[in-house]
Amino acid sequence: MMSLEEIRKNLLTQDNRIAADPMFVVERRVRDWGMDPDYAEAYAWVDAEDDHAEAGENEADALDAKDARGEPTAPWTRAWYRDRWEFVTACFTEAGAQACIDAHGHNLGEARIYIHSWWRNDEWITVRAALLSYESVCGARVIEEFEHAIAERDATIRQQACQVAILGQCVVCGLLDHQDGVRRDDQFFCTGCEGKPAVLGGHDHTRERR
């Protein structure tokens, strides 16, 4: 995975192809078969008895010659097609797009990098600008502070869960007492509410048991 610093460096040094906010798009060639000859761009000879295997160049030339002489070509038949480029993914940098092809080219087949633009895409333009202004020291500090805040939050949650399990909730005021308290009849009373009736939620639980 590329670091933010690597992405920023590539943004600053790459050839943007005279585009203000270039989008480096990975595309793969897709062939649509079964086209009408009037709308197709080419054809291939396919074997109807062999899972529509496509004839090689020499065999295709021989089949063209047979067809021109009016000789049968079975089991080979013409299949008309059009090729098109299909979107795979979009990257901020050409290096990122090339890395995608290098990693997944065996599944993509014939692939290319095509340049589009983030024109009028405020979200992507804003993120791209943030990457360009990124500084590794500042970024590391932000990440460190974020991780520290998450650790403190998790520690607080664990502490509160432990206190609830040990002490419980005061049945009078509804608050947790972090110092001490007493339990009476399986009910917890904080030090300030000890001796008062259990009326948590406006209901006197102590009187119910009497």
C-alpha positions in Angstrom: 0.0 0.0 0.0 1.3 3.5 -0.9 1.9 5.9 1.9 0.4 9.4 1.8 3.9 10.8 1.3 4.5 8.6 -1.7 1.2 9.7 -3.3 2.0 13.3 -2.7 5.5 12.9 -4.3 3.9 11.3 -7.4 1.3 14.1 -7.6 4.1 16.7 -7.6 6.4 15.0 -10.1 4.2 13.1 -12.6 3.3 14.2 -16.1 -0.3 15.5 -15.8 -0.9 15.5 -19.6 -1.8 19.2 -19.6 -4.8 18.5 -17.3 -5.5 20.7 -14.3 -7.0 17.8 -12.2 -6.1 14.6 -14.0 -7.7 11.3 -13.3 -5.7 8.2 -14.2 -8.2 5.6 -15.2 -7.4 1.9 -15.6 -9.4 0.4 -18.5 -9.6 -3.0 -20.0 -10.5 -4.1 -23.5 -13.8 -5.9 -23.7 -15.1 -7.6 -26.8 -18.9 -7.7 -27.5 -19.8 -10.6 -29.7 -22.9 -11.2 -31.8 -23.0 -7.8 -33.4 -24.9 -7.0 -36.6 -22.3 -6.8 -39.4 -23.5 -3.2 -40.2 -22.5 -2.1 -36.7 -19.5 -4.4 -36.0 -16.0 -3.3 -36.5 -14.6 -6.8 -37.4 -15.3 -10.5 -37.3 -13.5 -13.7 -36.3 -13.9 -17.3 -37.3 -15.1 -19.4 -34.4 -15.5 -23.2 -34.1 -19.2 -23.9 -33.1 -18.2 -27.5 -32.1 -15.2 -26.5 -29.9 -16.7 -24.0 -27.4 -16.4 -21.3 -30.0 -12.7 -21.4 -30.2 -11.3 -18.6 -32.3 -9.2 -19.4 -35.4 -5.6 -18.2 -35.6 -4.4 -15.8 -38.2 -3.3 -18.4 -40.8 -6.4 -20.5 -40.3 -8.7 -17.4 -40.6 -7.0 -16.5 -43.9 -7.7 -20.0 -45.2 -11.3 -19.9 -44.1 -11.7 -16.4 -45.8 -10.4 -18.0 -49.0 -12.8 -21.0 -48.8 -15.7 -18.7 -48.1 -14.7 -16.5 -51.1 -14.8 -19.6 -53.4 -18.1 -20.6 -52.0 -16.8 -23.7 -50.2 -18.2 -24.8 -46.9 -16.4 -23.7 -43.8 -18.3 -25.8 -41.2 -17.8 -26.1 -38.2 -16.3 -22.6 -38.5 -18.5 -19.6 -38.8 -18.1 -15.9 -38.8 -18.8 -14.0 -35.5 -19.0 -10.2 -35.7 -17.9 -8.1 -32.8 -17.0 -4.6 -31.5 -14.2 -3.9 -29.0 -14.6 -1.2 -26.3 -12.7 0.0 -23.3 -14.3 -0.7 -19.9 -13.7 1.2 -16.7 -11.8 -0.7 -14.0 -10.7 1.9 -11.4 -9.6 5.5 -11.1 -6.4 6.7 -9.4 -4.9 10.1 -8.4 -1.5 9.1 -9.9 -0.2 7.3 -12.9 2.0 5.2 -10.6 -1.1 4.1 -8.7 -2.9 3.1 -12.0 0.2 1.2 -13.2 0.5 -0.6 -9.8 -3.1 -1.8 -10.3 -2.3 -3.2 -13.7 0.9 -4.8 -12.4 -1.0 -6.5 -9.6 -4.2 -7.5 -11.4 -3.1 -7.6 -15.1 -3.5 -11.4 -15.2 -7.3 -10.9 -14.7 -7.7 -7.8 -16.7 -6.3 -9.0 -20.0 -5.4 -6.1 -22.3 -5.4 -3.0 -20.2 -4.4 0.7 -20.5 -4.2 3.9 -18.6 -6.5 6.6 -19.9 -6.5 10.2 -18.7 -9.8 11.8 -17.7 -10.4 14.9 -15.5 -11.8 15.6 -12.1 -13.4 18.7 -13.6 -16.5 19.8 -11.5 -16.0 17.0 -9.0 -15.5 19.0 -5.9 -15.0 16.0 -3.6 -12.1 14.6 -5.5 -10.5 18.0 -6.2 -10.6 18.7 -2.5 -9.0 15.4 -1.6 -6.4 15.9 -4.3 -5.6 19.3 -2.9 -5.3 17.9 0.6 -2.8 15.3 -0.6 -0.7 17.9 -2.3 -0.5 19.9 0.9 0.2 16.9 3.1 3.3 17.0 5.2 4.7 13.8 6.7 5.5 15.3 10.1 2.1 16.9 10.4 0.4 13.8 9.1 2.3 11.6 11.6 1.3 13.9 14.5 -2.4 13.9 13.5 -2.4 10.1 13.3 -0.6 9.8 16.6 -3.1 12.1 18.3 -6.0 10.2 16.8 -4.7 6.8 17.9 -4.0 8.3 21.4 -7.6 9.6 21.6 -9.0 6.2 20.6 -6.9 4.4 23.2 -8.1 6.8 25.9 -11.7 6.3 24.9 -11.3 2.5 24.9 -9.7 2.6 28.4 -12.6 4.8 29.7 -15.2 2.4 28.3 -13.4 -0.6 29.9 -13.2 1.2 33.3 -16.8 2.2 33.3 -17.9 -1.4 32.3 -15.8 -2.7 35.2 -17.3 -0.3 37.7 -20.8 -1.2 36.6 -20.1 -4.8 37.0 -18.6 -4.4 40.5 -20.7 -1.5 42.0 -23.7 -1.2 39.8 -26.0 1.8 39.3 -27.4 3.7 42.3 -31.1 2.9 42.5 -31.8 6.4 43.9 -29.9 8.9 41.8 -29.0 6.6 38.9 -25.4 7.6 38.9 -22.2 5.5 39.4 -20.3 6.1 42.6 -16.6 5.8 41.8 -15.4 5.7 45.5 -17.6 3.4 47.4 -21.2 2.5 48.3 -23.3 -0.2 49.8 -25.4 -3.0 48.6 -28.7 -3.8 50.3 -31.1 -6.5 49.0 -29.2 -6.8 45.8 -29.4 -3.0 45.2 -26.6 -0.6 45.1 -26.7 2.8 46.9 -24.0 5.4 46.5 -22.7 7.1 49.6 -24.9 10.2 49.2 -28.1 8.1 48.8 -27.6 5.5 51.4 -30.7 5.1 53.6 -33.0 6.6 51.0 -35.8 4.6 49.4 -35.0 3.1 46.0 -37.0 5.3 43.7 -35.0 5.1 40.4 -37.2 6.2 37.6 -39.7 7.6 40.0 -40.7 4.2 41.3 -40.1 3.1 45.0 -38.6 -0.4 44.6 -37.9 -0.6 48.4 -41.5 -0.2 49.3 -42.5 -2.9 46.7 -40.5 -5.5 48.6 -42.0 -4.6 52.0 
